[in-house]
Structure formats: structure tokens, C-alpha cells
Amino acid sequence: MLARIRALPFEVRQYMLITGNYWAFTITDGALRMLVVMHFHQLGYSPLAIAMLFLFYEAFGVVTNLVGGWLGARLGLNRTMNVGLGLQIIALAMLMVPASLLTVAWVMAAQALSGIAKDLNKMSAKSAVKVLVPKESANANSSLYRWVAMLTGSKNALKGLGFFFGGLLLTLIGFQAAVFVMAVMLGGVLLLSLFRLKADLGRQKVKPKFSEIFSKSRAINVLSAARFCLFAARDVWFVVALPVFLYEQHGWTHWTVGGLLAVWVIGYGGVQTQAPKLTRLIKGDVRVLTAGWAAALAVLAFLLAMLPLAQVGWLVVGLLAFGVLFAINSSWHSYLIVHFARADGVSMDVGFYYMANAMGRLVGTLLSGWLYMAYGLSACLWVSAALVAASSLMALALALPRQTA
């Protein structure tokens, strides 16, 4: 087995290592999110208070994507990826303290580190794909789409597994022990990455100035705005509102809530890996495709918002369908940003784009707690539908950049 891996091209071996890092990190990230939501709801925290625990997680993600892209271009993507793994281990260690010390401020600080770690890891992985895709390929854009879709889809499938893993660990061994298990796992991954990941991957020949972190590309700016609305539309019902709704209103247990979210995200990730095949079925220019897929999701979101919430079976089916269309939109967006990004300085363009992604998650998370507490899950679904519709309209302003290489 090892001999076969060594026989693979260098770029493929590096891609496999980066994907493995991303997978391991993602399992702990999904598990930690479920652990925090369920554990603190069990302790009596309100939905808004739980959402506030993720405030720094998302807020620091916004800053990290901007600064992290700049650091990746200056220092190399291998270093930013390894720093992300190290910070996640520290964040997990902070949560191993006795329950009496798990104050809101302490958990928010740990979540801040976790948010920085997650976005350093994600930015590094997505940017590295642009660097590693063989440039001589006659069908380079198709290859790039497949590589990005595979990385993104597999990551999200494993994040779903992490949701289930977190709910199961909370039930079986409790909060502190679950966090310890994840920290040990990540420590082994970090050691492997330190010794095997190529030095200076993605580092720019000319070190960029800090003032260059904001994108000057219209295509990237428009795509970033559309991405902001898209991910706010998901998280406004997904992060806090749906898990608490199922637990409070329908009596679901921790592990069944975690199981549903796991199925949703695993299915979402699986669809993402197949997005290149699905999007080829419909022809059109970039604007039409981007706006069209978002419009289809918006129509479904409005139908979901009109469902009676007492019919939880239909709600679950509708949200699974939402996941399919959302996965196609997300994978298509992820391909476009890597395609549009400059080859020299890819991490800066990708970092700016995922800054907008993180801002969308931040807004969606806060709205998820506040809207659910004030108006219920139905309001969260209506706001989700409006945000997806806005994403579709923004995509109409998309135009190809003059140079995408």
C-alpha cells in the first residue's frame, strides 16, 4: 500500500495529505459544534446564549480569512495549515477544564481559537488545490472543478459524521472525555503534517503588502457577496434553531438530533462530490448558471417556509432536499472562486472570498438564536428564503475576470 502511494505523482500525494489533514480537522470541528450546542442546552442556556457562544468562532473567522490569505502568500500554505491544526488542539484543551470553569467568556475564547484554526485550515486546503492541479492538462478547468468538488464534498460528508460523532460521544462518555479524544487524534495528524507536507507551498515570489488583502476583482467581489447570502441562509435555521426545535418541540434525543444533522451534512457532501456531473447537465454562461441554481434553491426555501411545523416528517424531507440544491450551489461557488483566483497569490483571493463566507455564517448564527427565541423556526425559514433569493439576484452581476490564470 505504501509503495503504491509513493509511486503516485508528487502533486497527488500532497493533495492526499492536505485532504487527510482537512478531513481530520473537519471531524473534530463538526463534533465540537454539536457538543457545545447540546451540552450547553442541557445546562439550561437559552438558544440566543448558545448562539453567542459561537460569536467569536464566526467573527474571528472573518478576520482570519483576510489575514490568513495574506500570511499564506507570504509564508506558505503548509505553515498556515499546521498552525490551524495546532490552534484547534489548544482550543480543545481549553474545554477540558472542570464544568464549573466553563463560563461563557471562557468558552467564547476557546471558540475564537477554534474559528481561527478552522479558517486557516480551510483557506490553506482550498488554495493548495489551485497550486497542485497539473497546469499542462488540456482540460485543466474540468480537473480543477473535480479536485475542488472532491475536497469540499468529502470534507462536508465528514463534518456530518462529526455531528453524529459529537452527539454520540456526549451520550457515551461526556463532554470533557469527548474533547480529550479529539485532541489526541489531531495531535497525531499534526505530527504527520509537520514532517510530510511540502514547505513553502503556495508562497508568492514577491511578498504582497498587507494593503492588498482586499480583492480588486469584480468577479470575486460579486461572488463573495452571493456567498455571504448563501451561507447566512443555511445557518439561520441550521446552527441553533433546528437542533433546539427538534429537541424541545418534538422530544428528540441528543444523538438523534446529531444523527439527523449528520445525515444532512453527509448527504450534502456526497452531492458536492458529484456537482461537476450535475452542473454539466445544464448549459449556460457563468451568470445564468450561478443565478439559476440559486433561484431553484430560493423557490424550495419559500415552499419550506410555508410548511406547517407540526409535520416534522415533511420538514425533514424538505430540509434534505434543501441540502441537495445547497450542495450544488456551494460546490459551484467553490470551483468559481478557485478558478477566478490568481495563480500567484491564490490564497489572498480565496481568503477574501471565505471572509465573506465566514461573515455569512456569523450573521446566520446570530439570527438563528435570536429569531428562534423571538419568533420560532418558521421565521428562520422565511429569512433563509429571502437570503437565497438575494444571492440569486447578486449572481446576475457576475462577469468573468479578464484573466483567471
C-alpha distance (Angstrom), angle and dihedral (degrees) to the residues before:
residue distance angle dihedral
M1 . . .
L2 3.80 . .
A3 3.81 89.9 .
R4 3.80 90.7 54.7
I5 3.80 91.5 50.1
R6 3.83 91.5 49.7
A7 3.82 89.2 51.4
L8 3.81 91.6 58.9
P9 3.83 119.4 98.1
F10 3.81 114.2 -86.0
E11 3.83 93.0 -114.4
V12 3.81 91.4 53.8
R13 3.81 92.2 49.5
Q14 3.80 90.7 50.1
Y15 3.82 90.5 47.6
M16 3.82 89.6 51.7
L17 3.81 91.3 50.7
I18 3.81 93.1 48.0
T19 3.80 90.6 47.2
G20 3.82 90.8 49.3
N21 3.81 90.4 51.4
Y22 3.78 90.2 48.6
W23 3.80 92.2 47.9
A24 3.81 94.5 51.3
F25 3.78 92.4 46.3
T26 3.79 92.0 47.6
I27 3.81 94.4 53.6
T28 3.81 90.4 55.3
D29 3.82 91.6 43.8
G30 3.81 93.3 53.5
A31 3.79 93.0 42.5
L32 3.79 92.5 49.0
R33 3.80 92.1 51.3
M34 3.80 91.7 52.8
L35 3.81 91.9 44.2
V36 3.80 92.1 52.9
V37 3.83 95.6 45.4
M38 3.80 95.3 47.2
H39 3.81 99.2 35.8
F40 3.80 94.7 50.6
H41 3.79 93.5 42.3
Q42 3.80 86.0 53.7
L43 3.80 88.5 53.2
G44 3.81 90.0 56.4
Y45 3.81 102.4 -98.5
S46 3.82 115.8 153.9
P47 3.84 120.3 -119.7
L48 3.81 90.5 -105.9
A49 3.81 91.5 50.0
I50 3.82 90.2 51.2
A51 3.80 90.2 49.8
M52 3.81 88.8 51.9
L53 3.82 89.1 56.8
F54 3.82 86.7 66.2
L55 3.80 94.1 45.5
F56 3.80 95.8 97.3
Y57 3.82 91.3 38.2
E58 3.79 90.3 62.5
A59 3.82 97.7 31.3
F60 3.80 93.7 53.9
G61 3.79 88.3 46.3
V62 3.80 88.5 63.2
V63 3.80 92.1 54.5
T64 3.80 93.8 39.7
N65 3.79 94.5 56.6
L66 3.79 91.7 52.9
V67 3.80 96.5 44.2
G68 3.82 94.3 32.3
G69 3.80 92.5 58.2
W70 3.80 89.5 52.5
L71 3.82 91.5 47.3
G72 3.81 91.3 48.3
A73 3.79 90.5 53.6
R74 3.82 91.3 49.3
L75 3.82 102.7 37.0
G76 3.81 106.1 23.0
L77 3.79 132.6 -96.9
N78 3.79 92.9 -101.8
R79 3.81 90.4 65.0
T80 3.80 95.4 46.8
M81 3.82 90.6 48.5
N82 3.82 92.4 50.7
V83 3.80 92.2 46.4
G84 3.81 88.0 53.3
L85 3.81 91.6 53.6
G86 3.81 91.2 48.3
L87 3.79 93.9 49.5
Q88 3.81 91.5 50.6
I89 3.81 89.9 54.8
I90 3.82 89.8 51.7
A91 3.82 90.8 48.5
L92 3.79 90.8 51.8
A93 3.81 91.1 47.7
M94 3.82 89.6 54.5
L95 3.81 89.6 59.5
M96 3.82 93.6 53.8
V97 3.80 92.2 79.8
P98 3.84 119.5 109.8
A99 3.81 115.5 -74.9
S100 3.82 91.6 -109.9
L101 3.82 89.6 64.5
L102 3.80 95.5 49.7
T103 3.79 94.9 101.9
V104 3.79 121.9 166.2
A105 3.82 91.5 -106.4
W106 3.82 92.6 50.3
V107 3.81 93.9 48.3
M108 3.81 91.2 46.3
A109 3.82 89.3 53.1
A110 3.81 91.0 50.3
Q111 3.81 89.8 47.7
A112 3.80 89.5 50.4
L113 3.81 90.1 57.9
S114 3.79 90.1 45.3
G115 3.82 90.7 51.6
I116 3.80 91.4 51.4
A117 3.80 90.2 47.3
K118 3.82 94.4 48.3
D119 3.78 95.0 51.2
L120 3.80 94.6 43.8
N121 3.79 88.1 52.7
K122 3.80 95.0 45.6
M123 3.81 95.6 44.3
S124 3.80 90.4 49.4
A125 3.81 94.0 48.9
K126 3.82 96.1 46.2
S127 3.82 93.0 45.0
A128 3.81 93.0 47.6
V129 3.81 90.8 60.3
K130 3.82 90.7 63.5
V131 3.81 89.3 52.3
L132 3.82 95.8 45.9
V133 3.83 102.1 44.3
P134 3.84 106.7 105.3
K135 3.80 107.0 -102.4
E136 3.81 94.3 -154.8
S137 3.79 93.8 62.6
A138 3.79 112.9 122.6
N139 3.77 88.3 -144.2
A140 3.80 97.4 40.4
N141 3.79 97.1 148.3
S142 3.80 92.1 52.4
S143 3.81 90.2 47.8
L144 3.79 90.7 49.3
Y145 3.81 91.4 50.7
R146 3.83 91.4 50.8
W147 3.81 93.5 47.6
V148 3.81 93.1 48.0
A149 3.82 92.3 44.7
M150 3.80 91.9 49.8
L151 3.81 93.4 48.4
T152 3.80 94.3 45.3
G153 3.79 96.3 40.6
S154 3.78 96.0 47.5
K155 3.80 90.0 46.9
N156 3.78 92.8 54.0
A157 3.81 92.8 45.4
L158 3.80 88.4 55.4
K159 3.80 91.6 45.2
G160 3.79 86.4 58.3
L161 3.78 89.0 50.4
G162 3.80 86.3 51.3
F163 3.83 90.7 56.7
F164 3.78 90.3 54.5
F165 3.82 91.4 41.5
G166 3.82 90.7 52.5
G167 3.82 94.2 48.9
L168 3.80 91.5 46.4
L169 3.83 94.4 47.7
L170 3.80 90.8 48.7
T171 3.79 89.5 54.0
L172 3.82 96.2 44.2
I173 3.82 107.9 35.5
G174 3.81 107.5 6.5
F175 3.79 134.6 -117.5
Q176 3.83 103.9 -63.6
A177 3.81 95.9 43.8
A178 3.82 91.3 48.4
V179 3.80 91.4 52.7
F180 3.83 90.8 49.1
V181 3.82 92.4 53.0
M182 3.81 91.1 52.8
A183 3.81 93.4 47.8
V184 3.82 91.9 53.8
M185 3.81 91.3 49.2
L186 3.80 92.8 51.7
G187 3.80 91.7 47.3
G188 3.81 90.3 62.3
V189 3.81 91.2 48.3
L190 3.80 91.5 51.2
L191 3.81 92.3 53.2
L192 3.81 91.0 52.0
S193 3.80 91.8 48.0
L194 3.81 93.6 49.6
F195 3.80 91.5 56.7
R196 3.81 102.0 36.0
L197 3.81 110.7 32.4
K198 3.80 114.6 96.5
A199 3.79 115.6 -104.3
D200 3.82 118.8 -117.7
L201 3.81 94.4 12.3
G202 3.82 108.1 175.0
R203 3.82 95.9 0.3
Q204 3.80 112.8 152.3
K205 3.78 118.6 -119.2
V206 3.80 90.0 -135.8
K207 3.79 111.0 44.0
P208 3.82 109.3 -123.3
K209 3.79 123.6 -127.5
F210 3.80 118.7 -114.1
S211 3.81 89.0 -118.4
E212 3.83 88.8 66.4
I213 3.82 94.5 68.0
F214 3.82 92.7 98.2
S215 3.80 114.0 79.2
K216 3.80 120.3 -116.7
S217 3.81 93.1 -168.1
R218 3.81 115.7 106.6
A219 3.80 91.2 -153.3
I220 3.80 92.7 54.4
N221 3.81 93.2 44.1
V222 3.82 93.3 50.9
L223 3.79 92.5 43.8
S224 3.81 89.5 49.6
A225 3.81 91.9 53.0
A226 3.81 90.9 49.1
R227 3.82 89.7 48.6
F228 3.81 90.6 51.6
C229 3.81 91.3 57.5
L230 3.80 93.4 41.8
F231 3.80 95.6 55.9
A232 3.79 94.9 39.2
A233 3.82 85.6 55.1
R234 3.79 91.3 56.2
D235 3.78 99.8 42.7
V236 3.81 95.4 45.4
W237 3.82 88.1 77.2
F238 3.80 103.1 15.8
V239 3.81 107.3 56.8
V240 3.81 104.6 52.5
A241 3.81 111.5 -13.7
L242 3.81 100.7 62.0
P243 3.84 98.8 43.0
V244 3.81 92.6 46.7
F245 3.83 92.1 43.4
L246 3.80 92.4 53.8
Y247 3.80 92.0 44.7
E248 3.83 96.6 45.4
Q249 3.80 104.2 32.1
H250 3.79 102.3 33.3
G251 3.80 102.8 26.5
W252 3.79 97.3 -120.3
T253 3.83 116.2 167.8
H254 3.82 124.4 -121.5
W255 3.76 94.5 -102.1
T256 3.82 94.6 46.1
V257 3.82 90.7 51.5
G258 3.80 88.9 47.5
G259 3.80 89.1 46.7
L260 3.81 93.2 54.3
L261 3.79 93.0 48.3
A262 3.80 88.3 46.2
V263 3.82 91.8 53.3
W264 3.81 89.9 47.2
V265 3.79 94.8 51.6
I266 3.82 95.3 38.6
G267 3.80 89.9 52.0
Y268 3.80 89.7 44.5
G269 3.80 90.1 53.1
G270 3.79 92.2 47.0
V271 3.81 91.5 53.0
Q272 3.81 89.9 48.8
T273 3.80 91.2 58.7
Q274 3.82 88.6 55.0
A275 3.81 95.8 43.8
P276 3.83 94.6 102.5
K277 3.81 89.1 60.8
L278 3.81 93.9 43.4
T279 3.80 96.6 48.0
R280 3.81 91.5 49.2
L281 3.81 88.5 64.2
I282 3.82 90.0 71.1
K283 3.81 118.7 52.7
G284 3.79 126.9 -153.6
D285 3.76 143.7 104.1
V286 3.80 123.0 -65.1
R287 3.80 95.4 -94.9
V288 3.81 94.7 50.0
L289 3.80 93.9 46.2
T290 3.81 94.9 45.8
A291 3.81 94.5 45.7
G292 3.81 93.0 40.6
W293 3.78 96.8 54.1
A294 3.81 90.4 46.8
A295 3.81 90.9 48.6
A296 3.82 90.7 53.7
L297 3.81 89.3 52.4
A298 3.82 91.0 47.6
V299 3.83 91.7 54.7
L300 3.81 90.5 51.6
A301 3.81 91.3 46.6
F302 3.82 91.7 54.2
L303 3.83 90.2 49.8
L304 3.82 89.8 50.9
A305 3.79 91.2 51.0
M306 3.82 89.4 57.5
L307 3.82 94.3 52.9
P308 3.84 117.8 109.7
L309 3.81 104.8 -112.0
A310 3.80 92.7 -142.4
Q311 3.82 86.9 72.8
V312 3.79 93.5 74.2
G313 3.82 92.7 167.6
W314 3.80 92.7 60.3
L315 3.79 90.1 43.5
V316 3.82 91.4 55.2
V317 3.83 91.7 47.6
G318 3.81 90.5 49.1
L319 3.78 92.8 49.5
L320 3.80 90.5 49.8
A321 3.82 88.4 53.7
F322 3.82 88.1 48.3
G323 3.81 87.0 55.3
V324 3.82 92.2 55.7
L325 3.81 94.6 53.0
F326 3.79 92.8 38.8
A327 3.82 89.8 53.2
I328 3.82 92.0 54.2
N329 3.81 91.1 48.4
S330 3.80 92.8 47.1
S331 3.81 95.1 47.0
W332 3.81 92.1 47.1
H333 3.82 90.2 50.3
S334 3.81 91.6 47.5
Y335 3.79 90.4 53.4
L336 3.81 93.6 46.9
I337 3.80 94.5 53.1
V338 3.80 93.0 50.2
H339 3.81 90.3 44.7
F340 3.81 93.6 48.7
A341 3.82 94.3 44.3
R342 3.79 120.7 101.3
A343 3.82 114.4 -102.4
D344 3.81 89.8 -134.5
G345 3.79 104.1 53.7
V346 3.79 98.1 14.2
S347 3.80 91.9 150.3
M348 3.82 91.5 61.6
D349 3.81 93.8 54.5
V350 3.80 92.5 42.0
G351 3.81 90.6 45.6
F352 3.80 92.0 53.1
Y353 3.80 91.0 49.1
Y354 3.79 94.0 49.4
M355 3.79 89.0 47.4
A356 3.81 85.7 66.2
N357 3.81 88.7 45.4
A358 3.82 90.2 53.6
M359 3.81 91.5 46.7
G360 3.80 89.1 53.4
R361 3.80 90.9 51.3
L362 3.80 90.5 47.9
V363 3.80 93.3 52.4
G364 3.80 91.8 42.2
T365 3.81 92.5 50.1
L366 3.80 94.1 50.6
L367 3.80 91.8 45.4
S368 3.82 90.0 48.1
G369 3.81 92.2 60.6
W370 3.81 97.6 37.9
L371 3.81 99.0 42.3
Y372 3.79 93.2 45.7
M373 3.79 93.0 49.6
A374 3.83 93.3 45.2
Y375 3.81 103.5 34.7
G376 3.81 110.2 3.8
L377 3.80 135.5 -118.3
S378 3.81 93.8 -53.8
A379 3.82 91.3 66.2
C380 3.80 89.9 50.2
L381 3.81 90.1 55.0
W382 3.83 93.5 48.8
V383 3.81 91.4 51.0
S384 3.82 88.9 47.6
A385 3.80 90.8 55.0
A386 3.81 92.3 49.8
L387 3.80 92.0 50.0
V388 3.81 93.4 51.0
A389 3.80 89.8 49.6
A390 3.81 89.0 52.6
S391 3.82 90.1 50.9
S392 3.80 89.8 54.1
L393 3.80 92.7 50.8
M394 3.81 92.3 48.4
A395 3.80 90.9 53.3
L396 3.82 89.2 63.3
A397 3.81 87.8 71.1
L398 3.80 91.1 56.3
A399 3.80 116.9 119.4
L400 3.76 131.5 175.7
P401 3.81 114.4 -99.8
R402 3.78 116.6 -117.6
Q403 3.77 90.9 -114.9
T404 3.79 127.1 20.8
A405 3.78 100.4 172.0
